[in-house]
Amino acid sequence: MSPLRLGAMHLPPAEAGLVRALVLLLCNDVTSELRWIFVTEAPFDALIVDKSAQNVLLIAAAPRVLYLAGADHPPDQNVLARPLRADLLRDWLSSAQAALRLISPASLPTPVPLQQVDANVITATMGATRFKLKKWPPLETLQGDRARIRMATLLGKRALTLNELVNLSREIEKNCTSFLQALQQLQLLETSKFPTELAAAASPNQPSSEQPGNSPSVVQRTQDKRWSLVRSIRSRLGLN
């Protein structure tokens, strides 16, 4: 199980250092099931920020955000009062870890080794290709856009097909395709071929209705159930 990435933004240096130290102590306890590392660069699975710095861009920068506020702030599941307590941080990290593991795509076929591709491959073989970020896009590419930051975060975690990106990001196909093309022009993408027997099920152009006389494939039914579950979990967790 790969570790989750926790960052800190808009915190005093001493407080960011405290967060780093607490994460190190909590996650290296032999009795702990926490799997977090403290990082200073995106992509982030979670962020800890000052409550006064709350804005849409920060919320979009990570799937989970914890805010630190004054002692008089009312209790909230994503707000902790200062000074930061190790036990409360541990509980929040445990909850965030469980939520993030639940919304991760499950049982996806293992991709073949990643290779860089030409720009034209995106439009020519979109349905049968997985894409993954090699490094975080520049700010001018993200444009401060919440949807682009979300897509970049997803692509930074693992290789995804266009259809998987559409479902997980909840963006329309046109926006996902445009973002992939922009990333490819900057040579920020790696790719792996999607198994041919699943390519039709993964294609975003797959017909939504059955052809007369044909039954939907087992693969398609499995895909539909999987993404329906993912969307349901994301909705319950407030991650839409």
N, C-alpha and C positions, 0 to 999 in steps of 0.2 A: 504494500500500500504506500503510494507516494505521499510525502507530507503536504499539508496545506500551507499556503503562503499568507502570513499576517504582516501587515504594514501599519505604520503610524504616520499621520499627517496633521499639521497645524497643532502640534504639541510642543511644549518647551523641551529643549534637548535633554534636560534631566529626567523629565517624565517619560520621554521616548526611551531613554536608557533604562528606566525602571520597567517599562513594558517588555523590553528585550530580555532583561534579567529574569523577570517572572516567567516569561514563556520558556526560557531555557530551563529553569528549575522545574516548572510544572511538567514539561514534556520529557524530561530526563528522569523523572521518578519511575522506578521499576514497577510500581503498582498502577501507573497511569496509562490510560488508553488514548491519551491525546496525541495527535500526530500533526504538530504545527512547527513551522520554522519562522523566525522573524526575518523579514527582507526589507530592503530599502528601495527597491525598484519594482515597477509593475511587470507582469500582471499580479493582482492580489486576489486571494480568495476572501479575505476579510480585511477591514481597516478599522483602526481606532483613531478617532479624531476628537477635537474639542467641539463641544456642543454649539458654541458660538459660530463655528465655521460651517455649519450644516448648509448644504446647497445641493442642487440636482446633480451637478457634475460629480461631487464626491459620492453621492448615493449610487451613481451609475458606475463608478470606478471599481466597485467590488460587489459581489452578490450579498455580502453581509457587512454591516457597518455598526460599530459600537461607539457611542458618544460618551465622553467624560464631561460631567457637569459639576456645579457647586453642590455642597452638602444639602442645600435647601430644595434641590430639584425633586419633584415628585417621582416615586418609583416607576420604572418602565423597563420592559424586557430588553431594550437595546440602549439603555442609558444607565451608567454607573456613576455614583457620587465619588468625588475626591475626598480623601486620598484613596487611590486605587487599592483594593484589597485582593490578595491572592486567591482567596476562596471564591469570591464573586467572579473574578476573571476566569478562574478554572471552570466554573459552572457555565459561563457564557460561551467559552471556547468549546466545551463539550456539546452544548446545544447547537452551536453553529456547525460544528463538525458533523453531527448527526444529520442536520438539514442538508448540508452540502453533499454528503455521501448519498443521500436519498435522491437528489435531483440530478446526479451524474448519470449519463447514459449507461444503461446496464446491458451486459451480454452482447456488446458490439463485436463483430468479427475482428480478430487481430490483424492490423494492417501489415502489408509487406514493407520492407525497408523504404524510408522516405527518399525521394529523389526530386531535384529541382526540375521544373518543366518550363517550356516556352509559354509566352503569354497567350498564344492562340489555343493552347490545350484547354484552358478554362471553359471557353464557349463550345469547343468541339466535343469534349468528353466530360462535361460537368456532372452528369448523372452517375458516372462510373469512377469518380475520382474523389479522394479525400484530401483536404487541405489543412495545413497546420502552420502557425506562425513560427518563423525562425527567431524573430526578435520583435519587441514592442514597436508599433508604428509611430512615426513622428507626430507631433501635435497638429501640424497642418493637415495631416491625413484624417485624424480623428475629428477635427473641427469642433471639439467640445461637444460633440453629439452623443447623447446618451446611448442611442441604439448602436452606434459604431463602437463605442467603448465596450458595450456588452458583447458584441460580436467578436471583438478583438480578444476579450477575456476568455470566451469560449474556445476560440481557435488557438489560444496560447496554451490551453490545458491538454488538448488532444486533437488528433486529426479528425475532421468531420467532412461528410459529404454536404453538398448544397442543401439537400432536403433536411439533414440533421441540423444544419445551421438555422434553416428557416423555422423548424419546430422549436428548437431550444431558445432561440432569440426572440421568437414570436414576431419577426419582421416579415414583410412581404418578400417574395422571391426576387423581385426587381432590385430592391435595396441590397439584399444579400449578394446578388450577382455583381452589382456595381461595386460593392465594397471589396469583394474578392478580386475583381479586375484591377482596382486601384492598388491593392496590396501586391499583386503580381507584377505590375508595372514598376514597383519599387524593389522587386526581387526579394520580397519578405516572406514568400510562401514556399513551403515544401509540399510534396504531394505523394500519395500512395494510391495504387489502383484498388478500387473496390471490387471484391469478388464478383465475377460476371454473373453468377447465378442469382446474386442479390441486387444487381444493378437496376433491374426493372422496378423492384420494390422501393429502391432508394431514390428513384428519379422523381423530381418535383413535378414533372409533366405526366405522371401516372394518372390515367383516367380515374375519376372518382366513382363511376358507376360500372357495373359488370357488363361485359359483352353478352349478348344472348347466347345461351347454351353453354357458357363457361362459368366455372366457379372460381372465386378468388383463391390465389395460391396460399399455402400455409405460411410462406414468408411474409406476404402482404398482410395477412390477418395478425401475425405476430408483431409486425411493425406498427400497425394501427393501434393495437392494444398497448404496446410499449409507450408510444407518444401520447396516447390518451391518459395513461397513468402519470407520465411526466408532467403534462399540463395540469392535471388535477392536483398533484403534489405542489407544484409551483404556486398554484392559485391559493391553496391552503396556507402556504408559508409566506404569502404576500410578496412573491418574487416576480410577479407579472410585469 
